[in-house]
Amino acid sequence: MGKKQQVTVPTLGEVVDYLKITGQFLPAVHAVAARKKAAEAARRAGIRITVRQLQKAADAFRMANGLTRAKDTEAWLETNGITLEALEDYLETNLLISRFKKRLEKEANKAKYLKSRAVKETVRELIFRDWLEKSLKKESK
């Protein structure tokens, strides 16, 4: 039998130093802080996530990551050093933010945003991509 290859695992400090040196640390900190602030605002706005909604999000996450069996999920969590609670918190935060964005959209003055040059360019690009996709499908028939 062959020798088991020893896995070199960096320390948390080494990972943090790497992220800082490569300029990835602060963006990650800002993203986590923004998610936390948005989730807190959603809760203050009365948005709640049910167990059923969380289960549905967990099922979708598992399917998207090819985790079809419970032991696949457990292995994935262990390999990535993530607790089930951390994953559930992440998914709940995603749901809170999504519902909070929908609420903000309903309350927003959309006309103000539609005047934005960046929004117009994004809409044009989406329209073009839809046209191109349809055109390519027609050609392939």
C-alpha positions as CSV (number, residue, x, y, z in Angstrom):
1,M,0.0,0.0,0.0
2,G,1.1,3.5,-0.8
3,K,2.0,6.1,1.8
4,K,-0.8,8.5,2.7
5,Q,0.1,12.0,1.5
6,Q,0.3,14.4,4.4
7,V,-1.8,17.5,3.9
8,T,-0.3,20.8,4.8
9,V,-2.8,23.0,6.5
10,P,-2.0,26.7,6.9
11,T,-2.7,28.4,10.2
12,L,-5.6,30.9,10.4
13,G,-2.9,33.6,10.8
14,E,-1.2,32.6,7.6
15,V,-4.5,32.7,5.7
16,V,-5.4,36.2,7.2
17,D,-1.9,37.5,6.3
18,Y,-2.3,36.1,2.7
19,L,-5.7,37.8,2.4
20,K,-4.3,41.1,3.7
21,I,-1.2,41.0,1.5
22,T,-3.3,40.2,-1.6
23,G,-5.9,42.9,-0.9
24,Q,-8.7,40.4,-0.3
25,F,-9.1,40.8,3.5
26,L,-10.7,44.2,3.7
27,P,-13.2,43.5,0.9
28,A,-14.2,40.3,2.7
29,V,-14.6,42.2,6.1
30,H,-16.7,44.8,4.4
31,A,-18.9,42.2,2.7
32,V,-19.5,40.4,6.0
33,A,-20.2,43.6,7.8
34,A,-22.7,44.7,5.0
35,R,-24.4,41.3,5.2
36,K,-24.7,41.6,9.0
37,K,-26.1,45.2,8.8
38,A,-28.6,44.2,6.1
39,A,-29.8,41.2,8.1
40,E,-30.2,43.3,11.2
41,A,-32.2,45.9,9.3
42,A,-34.4,43.1,7.8
43,R,-35.1,41.8,11.3
44,R,-35.9,45.3,12.6
45,A,-38.3,45.6,9.6
46,G,-40.1,42.6,10.9
47,I,-38.8,40.1,8.3
48,R,-38.7,36.6,9.7
49,I,-37.5,33.4,8.1
50,T,-39.4,30.2,8.8
51,V,-37.9,26.8,9.4
52,R,-39.5,25.7,6.1
53,Q,-37.9,28.5,4.2
54,L,-34.6,27.8,5.7
55,Q,-34.9,24.1,4.9
56,K,-35.8,24.9,1.3
57,A,-32.7,27.1,1.1
58,A,-30.6,24.4,2.6
59,D,-31.9,21.9,0.1
60,A,-31.1,24.2,-2.8
61,F,-27.6,24.8,-1.5
62,R,-27.0,21.1,-1.2
63,M,-28.2,20.4,-4.7
64,A,-26.2,23.3,-6.1
65,N,-23.1,21.8,-4.5
66,G,-23.8,18.2,-5.4
67,L,-24.5,17.2,-1.8
68,T,-27.2,14.7,-2.4
69,R,-26.9,12.6,0.8
70,A,-26.7,13.7,4.4
71,K,-23.2,12.1,4.7
72,D,-22.0,14.2,1.7
73,T,-23.1,17.3,3.4
74,E,-21.5,16.3,6.7
75,A,-18.2,15.6,4.8
76,W,-18.4,18.9,3.0
77,L,-18.9,20.8,6.3
78,E,-16.0,19.0,7.9
79,T,-13.7,19.4,4.9
80,N,-14.5,23.2,4.8
81,G,-14.3,23.6,8.6
82,I,-17.9,24.9,8.8
83,T,-20.4,24.0,11.4
84,L,-24.0,23.3,10.5
85,E,-25.0,26.3,12.6
86,A,-22.7,28.6,10.5
87,L,-24.1,27.3,7.3
88,E,-27.7,27.8,8.6
89,D,-26.8,31.4,9.7
90,Y,-25.3,32.1,6.2
91,L,-28.4,30.8,4.5
92,E,-30.8,32.6,6.8
93,T,-28.8,35.8,6.2
94,N,-29.1,35.3,2.4
95,L,-32.9,34.9,2.8
96,L,-33.2,37.9,5.1
97,I,-31.3,40.1,2.6
98,S,-33.2,38.8,-0.4
99,R,-36.6,39.6,1.3
100,F,-35.2,43.0,2.5
101,K,-34.1,43.9,-1.0
102,K,-37.6,43.1,-2.3
103,R,-39.2,45.3,0.4
104,L,-36.8,48.2,-0.4
105,E,-37.6,47.8,-4.1
106,K,-41.3,48.1,-3.5
107,E,-40.8,51.2,-1.4
108,A,-38.2,52.8,-3.7
109,N,-38.7,55.6,-6.2
110,K,-37.8,53.4,-9.2
111,A,-37.9,56.3,-11.7
112,K,-34.9,57.9,-9.9
113,Y,-32.9,54.7,-10.5
114,L,-34.1,54.2,-14.1
115,K,-32.6,57.6,-15.0
116,S,-29.1,56.4,-14.0
117,R,-26.8,55.9,-16.9
118,A,-25.4,52.7,-15.4
119,V,-28.8,51.2,-15.0
120,K,-29.7,52.1,-18.6
121,E,-26.4,50.5,-19.8
122,T,-27.2,47.4,-17.8
123,V,-30.7,47.2,-19.2
124,R,-29.4,47.6,-22.7
125,E,-26.9,44.9,-22.1
126,L,-29.5,42.5,-20.8
127,I,-31.8,43.2,-23.7
128,F,-28.9,42.6,-26.1
129,R,-28.0,39.3,-24.4
130,D,-31.6,38.1,-24.6
131,W,-31.7,39.0,-28.3
132,L,-28.4,37.3,-29.0
133,E,-29.4,34.2,-27.2
134,K,-32.7,34.0,-29.1
135,S,-30.9,34.7,-32.4
136,L,-28.4,31.9,-31.8
137,K,-31.1,29.5,-30.9
138,K,-33.0,30.2,-34.2
139,E,-29.8,29.7,-36.2
140,S,-29.1,26.3,-34.6
141,K,-32.5,25.0,-35.5
